[in-house]
């Protein structure tokens, strides 16, 4: 955090690409990188709405970057609003990458109906989703979290289709990021773990498992395998990239 605040969408996209993942808003413990904190500027002009111009920019990037295929956005890291680089989205996306791959996922009936609606109708605002399925705000957020944890949907801009603030638009992740030839390389927990350690510098198995919602058993086995392969080293309960191992970035 010793760099100037992010000021443009290009800088925000490069930040997300470099890290691989971040929260939209951080927590008090600063447990994960945060786009809001990277864009925070305490000297930013205060807008009539009551918040700073720096926050307005971050909110704009969150809506803009997914429509340009420069970042996935949804409720993933710990069920919170998160952003992933396109490469990290590919590494973590656990499904086939086809528009209807949600059919093979264990979802609640309500979440599956919303996914089916997106498959047939394309990008849809949450205002329309709530009206179509009779959802209140709490019910809608529950569905967004359920689909987001499986990376099945991404935020996809906003739409002014009613009174008040513009409504968030959602779309199927597979159709945004994997709809062109050669776009899909396939998931790799090994590569995702290496990117995580590169970004976090060092981490415990519990931190990695909690971030990506992997089981403790699978995470420990994965890290121990990377240690045996010489890509990762461990000390006490912390793991980090080996100094002489090739970096995980493309």
C-alpha positions in Angstrom: 0.0 0.0 0.0 3.0 2.3 -0.6 1.8 3.3 -4.1 -0.4 6.2 -5.1 -4.1 5.4 -5.1 -5.5 3.7 -8.2 -7.1 6.4 -10.4 -8.2 4.8 -13.6 -10.0 1.6 -14.8 -6.9 0.5 -16.5 -4.9 0.7 -13.2 -7.7 -1.2 -11.4 -7.7 -3.9 -14.0 -3.9 -4.2 -13.9 -4.1 -4.4 -10.0 -6.6 -7.2 -10.2 -4.6 -9.0 -12.9 -1.4 -8.7 -10.8 -2.9 -10.0 -7.6 -5.3 -12.5 -9.2 -8.0 -11.8 -6.6 -9.2 -9.2 -4.1 -12.2 -8.1 -2.1 -14.2 -5.2 -3.2 -14.2 -3.8 0.4 -11.6 -5.0 2.9 -12.1 -6.1 6.5 -10.5 -4.7 9.7 -7.9 -7.4 9.8 -6.8 -6.7 6.2 -7.0 -10.4 5.6 -7.1 -10.1 1.8 -6.3 -7.3 -0.7 -9.0 -4.8 -1.3 -9.8 -2.8 -4.4 -11.4 -0.1 -2.2 -8.2 0.3 -0.1 -6.0 0.3 -3.2 -8.2 3.2 -4.6 -8.6 5.0 -1.3 -7.7 8.7 -1.5 -8.4 10.7 1.7 -7.9 13.9 -0.3 -10.5 13.0 -2.9 -13.2 15.5 -3.6 -16.4 14.9 -1.7 -19.4 14.4 -3.9 -23.0 15.7 -3.2 -24.1 12.1 -2.4 -21.9 12.2 0.7 -19.0 10.0 -0.3 -15.6 10.7 -2.0 -14.8 10.7 -5.7 -12.4 7.8 -4.9 -15.3 5.6 -3.7 -17.3 6.5 -6.8 -14.5 5.4 -9.0 -14.2 2.0 -7.3 -17.9 1.5 -7.6 -17.7 2.3 -11.3 -14.8 -0.1 -11.9 -16.7 -2.9 -10.1 -19.5 -2.5 -12.6 -17.4 -1.8 -15.7 -14.6 -4.3 -15.7 -16.7 -7.5 -16.0 -18.5 -6.1 -19.1 -15.0 -5.7 -20.6 -13.9 -9.2 -19.6 -11.2 -7.7 -17.4 -12.4 -9.0 -14.0 -15.0 -11.4 -12.6 -17.1 -9.8 -9.9 -19.5 -11.5 -7.4 -19.8 -13.0 -4.0 -17.0 -15.5 -3.8 -14.2 -14.9 -1.3 -15.8 -15.7 2.0 -19.2 -15.0 0.4 -18.2 -11.3 0.1 -18.1 -9.1 -3.0 -14.9 -10.1 -4.7 -13.0 -9.6 -8.0 -11.0 -12.2 -9.8 -8.7 -11.8 -12.8 -9.8 -13.7 -15.9 -7.0 -16.1 -15.4 -7.9 -16.7 -11.8 -11.5 -17.2 -12.8 -10.4 -19.9 -15.2 -8.2 -21.6 -12.6 -11.0 -21.6 -9.9 -14.1 -22.2 -12.1 -14.9 -25.9 -11.2 -17.4 -26.6 -14.0 -17.2 -27.5 -17.7 -17.4 -23.9 -18.9 -20.6 -24.4 -20.9 -23.6 -22.0 -20.6 -25.8 -24.7 -19.1 -23.2 -26.3 -16.8 -25.1 -25.1 -13.7 -27.5 -28.0 -14.5 -25.0 -30.4 -12.9 -24.5 -28.3 -9.8 -26.3 -29.0 -6.5 -28.3 -25.7 -6.2 -31.4 -24.7 -4.5 -34.5 -24.7 -6.7 -34.6 -20.9 -6.6 -31.0 -20.4 -7.6 -31.4 -22.9 -10.5 -34.4 -21.0 -11.7 -32.4 -17.8 -11.8 -29.6 -19.5 -13.7 -32.1 -20.9 -16.2 -33.6 -17.5 -16.6 -30.1 -16.1 -17.5 -29.5 -18.9 -19.9 -32.7 -18.1 -21.8 -32.9 -14.3 -21.4 -29.2 -13.2 -21.2 -27.9 -10.5 -18.8 -30.7 -9.5 -16.4 -31.0 -6.8 -13.8 -31.6 -7.8 -10.2 -34.7 -5.7 -10.2 -36.2 -7.9 -12.9 -35.0 -11.1 -11.2 -36.6 -10.0 -7.9 -39.9 -9.2 -9.6 -39.9 -12.4 -11.8 -39.3 -14.7 -8.9 -41.0 -12.8 -6.1 -37.8 -12.3 -4.1 -37.2 -9.8 -1.3 -33.8 -8.2 -0.8 -32.7 -10.9 1.6 -33.8 -13.7 -0.7 -32.1 -12.2 -3.7 -28.8 -11.8 -1.8 -28.9 -15.4 -0.7 -29.3 -16.5 -4.3 -26.4 -14.2 -5.4 -24.2 -15.7 -2.7 -25.1 -19.3 -3.7 -24.4 -18.8 -7.4 -21.4 -16.7 -6.7 -19.7 -19.3 -4.5 -19.9 -21.6 -7.4 -18.6 -18.8 -9.7 -21.7 -19.5 -11.9 -22.6 -15.8 -12.3 -20.8 -12.5 -12.5 -21.9 -8.9 -12.1 -22.3 -7.4 -15.6 -22.8 -3.7 -15.3 -25.9 -1.9 -14.3 -29.2 -1.0 -15.9 -31.7 1.9 -15.2 -34.9 -0.1 -15.5 -36.9 1.5 -12.7 -36.9 4.4 -10.2 -34.0 5.1 -7.9 -30.5 3.8 -8.3 -29.5 1.7 -11.4 -29.9 -2.0 -10.8 -27.0 -4.5 -10.8 -27.1 -6.8 -13.9 -25.9 -10.4 -13.6 -24.9 -12.9 -16.3 -23.5 -16.4 -16.6 -19.8 -16.5 -16.0 -19.3 -19.1 -18.7 -20.9 -16.9 -21.3 -18.8 -13.9 -20.4 -15.4 -15.5 -20.0 -15.4 -18.8 -21.9 -17.5 -18.1 -25.0 -14.6 -17.8 -27.5 -12.4 -20.5 -28.9 -9.3 -21.1 -26.8 -10.7 -19.0 -23.9 -10.9 -22.0 -21.5 -7.7 -23.7 -20.3 -9.4 -25.4 -17.4 -9.3 -25.3 -13.6 -6.1 -26.0 -11.6 -6.1 -25.8 -7.8 -2.3 -26.2 -7.9 -1.8 -23.0 -10.0 -4.5 -21.2 -8.0 -2.7 -22.0 -4.8 0.6 -20.8 -6.2 -1.0 -17.5 -7.2 -2.5 -17.2 -3.7 0.9 -17.7 -2.0 2.6 -15.2 -4.5 0.0 -12.6 -3.6 -0.2 -13.2 0.1 3.6 -13.7 0.5 2.9 -16.4 3.1 -0.2 -18.1 4.4 -1.5 -21.0 6.5 -3.4 -23.9 5.0 -6.5 -22.6 6.9 -6.2 -19.2 5.2 -6.0 -20.7 1.7 -8.9 -23.2 2.4 -11.1 -20.4 3.8 -10.4 -18.0 0.9 -11.3 -20.5 -1.8 -13.7 -22.7 0.2 -11.6 -25.8 -0.2 -11.6 -28.6 2.5 -8.8 -28.5 5.0 -7.8 -32.0 4.0 -7.5 -31.2 0.3 -5.7 -28.0 1.0 -3.1 -29.6 3.3 -2.5 -32.4 0.8 -2.1 -29.9 -2.1 0.4 -27.7 -0.2 2.4 -30.7 1.0 2.6 -31.9 -2.6 3.9 -28.5 -3.7 6.5 -28.7 -0.9 7.7 -32.1 -2.1 7.9 -30.7 -5.7 10.1 -27.9 -4.6 7.7 -25.1 -5.6 6.7 -24.2 -2.0 8.5 -24.2 1.3 7.1 -24.3 4.8 8.1 -23.1 8.2 6.0 -23.8 11.3 2.5 -23.5 10.0 3.2 -21.0 7.2 3.8 -21.8 3.5 5.5 -19.5 0.9 6.9 -19.8 -2.6 10.4 -21.3 -2.8 13.0 -18.7 -3.6 14.3 -20.6 -6.5 11.0 -21.8 -7.9 9.6 -20.3 -11.1 6.8 -17.8 -10.5 3.2 -18.7 -11.0 2.3 -15.8 -13.2 1.9 -16.3 -17.0 
